[in-house]
Amino acid sequence: MIEPQNSPTYDESQVTQISQTEVKDVHAEMVRMHQADADTITADKVELQQSAAGSVKATRVSARQSALATVDAGEVLAEQTAMGYVHAEKASVSGYTGAVVAGSADVHQSMAVVVVGTDVHVSESRTVLLIGRNIQGNVTTLMDTRSALIAGLVGGLFASITLLLGRMLFGRK
């Protein structure tokens, strides 16, 4: 992998537009990125298109065909995007997501491991774990109550066997 010659830090008070480059930190009121990469972004409003970011902290985040590791925002709109962890008051996601924690979560055409929210609207999506007070829509959960019980029992059994074997083989005399 070729390392970039210089990885600048953008620190501006107005609008920062980044295209086809790699940066370390971005601090601005508004950040627009197109085919770019940033380690951390701190801004009021962030717009990403075909870009990647490690950590995003903003009031409003809009992403299309992008990859984001962690997002902490008031409002998130992500289309065809891969995200690790999203924490927002209002989140609308489509694509692949590790975890969504939001007051109001709209998950459509997605694969999400965990979705937690007060109001959750789901359409054409799959989740492993879905927790919400008000859940609306058509969702396919990959683990129902019976599967969760079996997985817990099998996991506990293997953990116990591993612990016992470890004590037998490496225990003190």
Secondary structure as the mmCIF struct_conf table of DSSP 4:
data_model
#
loop_
_struct_conf.conf_type_id
_struct_conf.id
_struct_conf.beg_label_comp_id
_struct_conf.beg_label_asym_id
_struct_conf.beg_label_seq_id
_struct_conf.end_label_comp_id
_struct_conf.end_label_asym_id
_struct_conf.end_label_seq_id
HELX_LH_PP_P HELX_LH_PP_P1 ILE A 2 PRO A 4
BEND BEND1 GLN A 5 GLN A 5
STRN STRN1 TYR A 10 ASP A 11
BEND BEND2 SER A 13 GLN A 14
STRN STRN2 VAL A 15 SER A 19
BEND BEND3 GLN A 20 GLN A 20
STRN STRN3 GLU A 22 HIS A 34
BEND BEND4 GLN A 35 GLN A 35
STRN STRN4 ASP A 37 GLN A 49
BEND BEND5 GLN A 50 GLN A 50
STRN STRN5 ALA A 52 ARG A 64
BEND BEND6 GLN A 65 GLN A 65
STRN STRN6 ALA A 67 THR A 141
BEND BEND7 LEU A 142 MET A 143
HELX_RH_AL_P HELX_RH_AL_P1 THR A 145 PHE A 170
#
